[in-house]
Amino acid sequence: MLALWTWMRNGYLRLVEPVADALAARRVDPNAITAFGTVCAIVAGALFSAGWIHLAGWVLGITAVFDVLDGMVARRSGRSSTFGAFFDSTLDRVSDGAILGGLTIFWASPGPHYSVTMVGIGLAAIIGSFLTSYARARAEGLGVDAREGWIQRPERVVLLSAPQAFFGLAFDGAILKGIIVVLTLTAWATVWQRVGVVRRA
C-alpha cells in the first residue's frame, strides 16, 4: 500500500509541475495560493454541513491541488520563507476545522442522517487533528523531531475528498462514517506516538 501511495503521489506531482512552473513564472504569490486553497476548504466544509456530500468532495479535491502548488511555487520562484511556512501551517488548521466541523454539523442537523454518535466522533476527529499538529510543533520547539504518524494531512485530504466525490452518502453514509472513524482513531494514535517520542527523547 505504501508503494502504491508513493507511486500515485509522484505521478500527481509530475502532473502539477507544469502548473507550478507557469505560476512561478508569473510571480504569483505562494501565500495567495495558500489563502485561496483555504477558501475552497471552507466552501467544502459549508457544503458538507448542508448535505451536499458529492459536491463537497469535488471542491475539497481542488483544495488538494492548492496544498501542493503553494510550496512548489514558493520553491521555484525563490520565495520560500519562514512566514510562508507558518502561514501555510496555520491555514491548514483552519481548513481541517472547516471540513470536519462541516461534517459534524451535518450529523448534528435534524434529518435522516442525524447521529449523536457521529457528532461525538466528529468532535473527537477535530480535537485529534489539531493535537497531531500541536504535538509535532511543540516537540520541535523543544528540539525533538516528532514526525511519526499513521496518516498525514495529504492522506487525510484524499480520504475526505475522493470517496465522497464518487460515493457521496452511498450505503446510507456508511463509507463516509467509516472514513471519519478511521481518521479519528489514527489521529489519536498519532498523538500518542508523538507523546511517546518526546518522552523517550
N, C-alpha and C positions, 0 to 999 in steps of 0.2 A: 504493500500500500504506500509506503514511504517513497519507493522508487517511482511509482505511478504518479504520485503527487508532485514529485520533483520534476518529472518529465512534463507534466501539464503546466507547471509554473514556468519552466524555462521556455516552453512553446508560447505561452501567453506573453511573456516578457519580450520575445522576439517580435510578436505582432504589434506590441505597443511602442517599441523603439522608434519606428518612423514618425509616429505622432509626437513623441517626446522630442525628437530632433527638430521637428518643424516648430514646435512651441518654443524651444530653446533659441532657435534662430530668430524668432520674432520677439525675443526678450520678454516673454510672458512671465509675470511674477509667480514663482512657485507658491508663495503664500496665498495668492488669489486662487490658484488651483485647489489648494487645501480647503480654503473657505467655501468654494463652490461645491466641492465634494461633500462638505458638512451640510450645506443647504439641501443637497439631494438626499442625504441620510435623514434629515429632519422631515422632509416631504415623505420619504418612505415610512417613517415612524407614524406620521399622521394617517397615511393610507392603511397601515396595519391596524391602527386604532379604529378606523372606520369599517374594517372588514374587507377592504379591497386587497386581499392577500396576493392574488396573481400579479396585479399591477405593482404592488409594493415590492415584490420580489424582483421584477424587472428594473424598477428605479434603483433599488439597492445594488443591483448588478452594475449599474452605471457608476455608482459611488465607488465600487471596487477599482474601476479604471482610474479615477482621480487619486485614489490612495496610492497607486503605483506611479502615476505621472508626476506628482509634485516632487518626489525625491529624485526621479530620473532627470527632470528638467533642471532642478537645482544643481545637480552634479554636472550636467552637460553645459550649463551656462556659467559655471563657476560661481554660483550664488548660494552655495551651501553655507549655512550659518547656525550658530548656537540658538539664536532666536527662532529660526525656521524649524529646527528640531523640536524646540519647546512648544511652538505654536501648533505644529502637527500633532504632537502627543496630546496636548490639551484638547484640541478639537476632536480627536479620536474618542475621547471620553464623552464629549457632547453627542457624537454620533451613536456610540454604544447606548447611552442613556435614552436617546430618542427612539431608537429601534426597539430595544427591549421594553421601554416604557410604553410604546405604542401597542405592543403585543399584550402587555399586562392590562392596559385599558380595554383592549378588545375582549379579553376574557372576563373583565370586571363589569362590562356593559350588559344590561338586560337583553336577553335574547337566547336563541338556541345554543349558543356556544359559551354561555355564562358558566364559569367554573371557579369556585373558591380555591380548589386545589391548584389550578394553573395560575391563579393570581399569586398565590404563595410562592410557587416555583418561579414565576416571573420576577418577583421581588428578590428572591434568592439569587437569580441569574444576574440582576442588575448589581447587587452588592458584590457578588463574586467577581464579575467582570471588572469592577472598579478596584477591588482589592488585589487582583492579579497585577495590575499596572502599578498600584501604590507599593505593593511589596517589592517589586523589582526596583522602582525608583528609590525607595527608602534604603534598600540594600546597597544600591550603587552609591548613594550618598554616604554610606558607611564604609565604602571601599570594597564591597563584596559583589561579585558577579553572580546574579541570580536570574539567569535567563531560562531556567528549566520550565517546562510546561508541556502539557499534553496537546493542547490546541492553542495556537497563537491567533492574533487578530485576523490575518488573511484567511485562515481556515474558518474562523467564525463567520466572516462576511460571506464566504462561499456557501456555508451551510444555511445561512439565513436568507440567501437570495435565490440560488439556483433551484432547490427543491420547491420553494414556494412559487417561483415563476412558472414552473411546469405543472405542479400538482395542486397548488392552492390549498383548499380545505378538503382534498380527497380523503376518502375513508373517514369521514366525519372529523377531519382535522388531526387524525392520528399521526400522520407524518410530521406535521408542524409541532405537535406536542412532544413527540419523541425527540426531535431535534433540540427543543428547549431543555428537556430533561438532560440530554447528553451534554449540552453546553453548560448547564448549571453544575452538574457533577464534575466535569473536567475543570471548570473554573475553580471550584473549591479545592479540587485535588492539586491544582497548580499552586494555589495559595499555600497549601500545606507543604508542597515540595519546596517552595521558596523559603518558607519559615525554617524548614529543616536545613537548607543550605546555609542560611545565616547562622543558625545555631551551631552547626559543625564548624563554620569559619571562626 
